[in-house]
Amino acid sequence: MSKTILTGGYAGVSSAHLEVAKHYSSPFLVGPPLCDELVALVKHMFTEEEAEVARHLKPLRARTAGGLAKASGRTLPEVNEIMARLAHEKFVLASVGNGPRELYSMMPILPGTFELVMTLTDPGAATPWHKRFAELYEALINTGYLPDYFNKPVDGVRYLPVGESIEGNSMAYPSDKLEVILDRYKNFAVSNCSCRLTKQLLGEGCGKALETCAIMGEAAPYLVSQGKMRTATRQEILDIKREAEKQGLICYTMNEESGRLFGNICSCCACCCGALRTISQFNAPGFIAPPHFMPRVDESKCKKCGKCAAACQMKALVSVDEGEAKRPLHEPHRCIGCGLCAVACPNGSISMQAVPGYKAPPKGWPSYLAKYGPRFLTNTLKVRSSRKSL
């Protein structure tokens, strides 16, 4: 058993829990600084017994149950039971393989742990444990640590324009179209949006559709086998996404073109979605790739009704007083190019125009990492250096 310690003001926190929290705070796991909110979340995710084993999982290092048993001084059956619970019941740890060679590792809180914990095929399956996780996760995210990792843009995801907004546009790439992206895959799965489910459990839900998150490729059957998603067809995914767009939700996907291994398409709202909140809440757009299209307002057709501003999730189009009317004003730095404003305009005064000099997404993960890997590393090292100087 671990000993209760007094370290950094954390009276009553076990040494095991504090060590696990320090692992999660690593900049190489996109971690927050060690803080009350992180410690509280770690204490919720791991019992003291579980933390005694998990403390031997270092960031970016995977270990087998056998290795963890040796490191923790526990029997292999004990550790097997603990790790199965953490990786396959709570889903707070990642695992690869099976049997004696199964490897366990820590994931970032976001992206990673949050999505696996809160992705549920049935919202009714959320337990009081899930609700408390949601409360503690929100408290941690609201400390505002994530923008520190996007000082240099990493363009991790890109938002797809609403199909209706770019129909017939000769400048549109195949990668702008949901149907073309889905054609790369054979396996599909769908589940409830972890972001909106979290807000719903906190009594802050927006009421928009929940079952909208899709995974394609080799990861889909695995997540279905783990009970985190259900199998779907390509057409079912298209139908779900079209209905989501009607509700004002915006699709994003990974910012690479190959479709190798797996892909995901989420349907987001600025009030709940973690990616969109980097802009809507924290004014840090560096995680989201610059848009291919941006709206252009034809002043001669605009009736100044304000419907475009009402439709904009990101407040990139706002209504500005102009006498007794309100003129739409575009804020490009907040725009993700979704096209909801163009669809909402009843007068056809908004068109989506290609951004000059737009760069197509990387053609695969090697080219993505070659371009953005150095930026990830620079951001990470800058965060680590700033914390060491405190």
N, C-alpha and C positions, 0 to 999 in steps of 0.2 A: 504494500500500500504506500501511496505517496504521502509526503509530509506537508502539512499546511505551512505556508511561508508568508513572509512579509517582504514583497519585492515591488518597487515602483508604485507603492500605494495600493497594491492589490491584496489587502488583508483578507485572509480566509480563502484565497484561491489556491488550489492544490498546485504543486510544482508541475505535475503532469499536464493539467489544463493550461497553465501558463506557458509551458514549453510548446504545446500544440498551437496555442495562439501566436507565439513568436514565429512558428513555421508559416502560418497563414499570413503573417504580416510581411513576409519576404517580398521585395519588389519583383523577384523572378516569378512570383505567383500573382502578380498584379494586386498585391495585398495592401490593405490599409495600414497605417501606423498602429502599433500596439495601443489600444485604447479601451475604455470601459465597454463600448458597444461591441467590439470584437471579442473581448473576453467573455461577455455575457452570451454571445452567440455560440462560441466554442463550448462553454459549459452546458448549453442546451443540446448541442449536437452529440456530445460525447459524455457518457457516464464517466466517473472517475476510473473505473476498471478499463473502459474502452480507451480513455486517454492515456493510461499507463502503457498500452500497446502502441497506440497511434503516435506517441511522442517519438518513436523510433523511425518514423517515416519522415525523412528530410525532403525539403522541396526539390522537385525534379528528379527524385530517386525512387525507383520502385523496388519493392521487396516481396519475397514470398512469405507465406505464413510460417514456414520453417525458419527463415531468417529472423522474422519478428519474434518467434518463440525463443530462439536463442538469445536475442538481444534483450528481451524483457524478462527472461528467467521463468517463463511460464511453459506449461506443457503444450504440445502441438494441438491436441484436441481442444484445449481452452482457447487457443489463439484462432483456430479454424472457426470456432463458433462465434467469436467476437468479430472476426473479419467478415464472415458471411452476413452478420447483422449490419455492419457498417456499410458494406458495399452493395448488398442485395435486398436489404429491408429499409434501412434509412436512406441509402444512396448518398452518403456524405463522402465516400471515398470512391475512386475509380478502380476498376479491375480489368485485366486482360488475361485471357486464357482460362484454364480450369485445372482442377486437380492439384497435385503438388507444385506444378509450375505456374499456377495462377499468380500474377503479379498485382500488387496493390500500390496505389500512389495517391498523393494528395492532389486535389484540383484547386484552382482559384475559387474563391467564393463566387466571383462573377468575372467572366462567364465560366460555368462549370457546375459547382455544387448547387447553387440556387436553382438552375434549370432542372437538374436531375431530381432534386428533392420535391420541387413544386410542380413538376409535370405529372399530371394525374389524368387517367382516362375518364374518371368519374369525379366531378367536384364534390359529390356527397361522401367520397372516401377520405376527404381531408379530416384529420383528427385534431384534437386539441394540441397535439405535438406540432402538427403542421401550422396551426394558427399562431402558436407561440414563435415558431421559426419565422413566419412571415413578419411578425411584429419586430423581432430582433434584427432581421435582415433589413427591413425598412429603416430602422434606426441607424444601422451601420451605413447604408447607402446615403442617407441624408447628412452624414458628416461631410460629404462632398470630396472624398479622396480620389475618385476615379479620374477627374480631369487632369490630375498630375501626370497621368500616363499618356496623354494625347497632346503633349506640348508640340511635338512634331507629328503631323497627321499620319495615321497608319491605315486609313481607308479600309477598315476591316469588313464592312458591309456596304452594300449599295441599295438604294430604294428604287423600285421599279415603277415607272409611270403608270397610272391607271390606263388600261388598254384603250378605253374610249377617248382619252385625251390625245393620243398619238396615232389614231387610225388614219391610214393613208399618208402618214408623214414619211417622205422618202429618206429622211435623215436618221430614222430609227434603225438601230442595229437588231439583229436577232436576239442578242442578250438583253434587250429591253422588254422582250415579250415573254410572258409567263409560259405560254404554250410551248415555245421553243426550248426553254430551260427544262421543262418537264420531259421533253423528248429524249433527254440524255440518259434517263433512268428507267429501270424495270421494276424496282421495288419502291413502294410508297407506304407511309404510315402517317397518322394524324393523331393529335392529342389536344388537350385544352391549353390555352395560353397561360404559362406560368406567371406572367406579369399581371394579367387581368384577374387571374384567380387569387393571387396574393392580395391585390387591392380589394377584391370582393370579400375575402376573409376578414379584412380590416374594416369592413363597412364603408369602403371608399370606392366601390366598383362603379364603372361608367355605364354598365348595362349593355355594352356591345358584346357581340358573339364571343364565346369562349373557345369552342373547338375549331381553331384556325391554324394551329402550328403544324407544319408538315416537315417530315424528314424523308429524303429520297436516297436511294443507293444502298450500299452494304450495311449501313448503320440501322436501316429501317427494321429488318427482321430481328436484329438483336434487341432493339428497344421494345419491340412487340413481345419478344420472349421474356423480357424482364417486367412486363405488365405496365410499362410506362406509356405505351401508345397502342393504337389499334391499326390493323392492316387496312389500307384504302387503295382505291384504283386511281389512275391518272385522271379520269373524268370526274371522280368524286372530289379530288383536290381542286380541279378547275371550278367546279360548282361551289365549293366552300369559299374559294378565293373571290369569285364574282359576287357572292352574297356579302362577303366581308367588305368589298369595295363599296357596295351600295350603302353600307353602314358608316362609310367614311374611314375605314381602316386602310392602312397603307402597307404594301408588301415590301419586305426586304429579303435579300439573299446574300450569300457569301460573295465577296468581290473577287472572284476568279472564274475563269471560263471553262475549265476542263470537265467539271462534274465528276472528277475522279474521287473514289472512295465514298463520299457522301455529299449531300447538299441539304440546305434547309431553306424554307420560305416561311417567314413569320408575317403575321398581319398585325400592324402596330397602331397604337393610339398614343398621342403625346402625353396623356395624363398618367398612363400606366407603364408603357414600354421603357425598359432600361436604356435601350439605344437612343430612342428619341428624347428621353429625359436628359441625356448629356447636352442636348441643345436647349430644350424647353425649360429645364430647371437649372442647368449649370453653365449654359452658354459656352460649351466646349465641343465644337463639331468635329474634332480630329479623328473620331472613330468611324465616321460616316464618309464615304467617298463623295466627292463633288458630283452634282447631278449632271446628266446629259442634256436635260431640257430645263428651261426656266420659262415662266409665264411672261407674255407680252400683252399689255392692255391697249386696245384700240380705243382711244379717247372718243372718237366720233361715234362709236356704238355704245359706249358705257353709259348706263342709266343711273349709275351711282346708287344701286340698290343695297350694296353691302353684302350680298350673298356669297361673294368670293371670299371675303374676309371671315365670314362666319364658318365657311367650310375649311379654312386653312388650319390644320392641326398645330403648325409651328409658329403661328403669328408672323409669318413671313409676308403676308398681305394684311394690311391693317387699313381701317377706314379713317381718313383724316378729314376734319371739318373743313368745308369749303362753302361758306355762306350757310344756306339752309340745307345743303346736300353734303354728302360724304364722298370724298375721292379716294380710290384705292391706291395705297402706297406700298411698293414692293421693297422688302428688306432682303437683299440677295444672300447675306451671310447666314440667314436663318432658313433659307429655302432648300428643300431636299428634292425638288423637281417632281413631286408626285402627280401633279395635274388635277388634284381635286378642285382647285379653284376654277379651272377651265370647264370641268364637267358641271359645276354648280352654277355657272353664269348662264342666265336665261336668254341673254341677248347675243351670245356668240362674240363677245368683245374681247375674250381672252384666248390666246392661242399659245401652244407650247413650242418654243423655238430652241433649236439646238444651240448649245453653248459653244462659241468659237474656241477652237483648240482643244476640245474635249478628247481625253485619252481613253481608249477602250480598256476594259478591265484586263488584268494579266491573264495570259492564256492557260496558266496552270499554277499549281502551288510552288514549283521551283522558281518561276519568274516572279510570283508574288513575293516570295521570301527574299529573292535577290534585290527587289526594289524596296520593300518595306522592312525587311529584317533589320537593317542597320538603324532604322528609325526606332523600332521597338527597343533595340539594345540601348540606343542613346537616351531614350525616355526613361528606361529602367535604371540605367546607371545614374541619371540625374536625380531620380527619386531617392535612390540609395544614398547618394552623396549628400543630399539635402537633409536626410534623416540623421546621418552620422554627425553632421555639424550642429545638431540641436543639443 
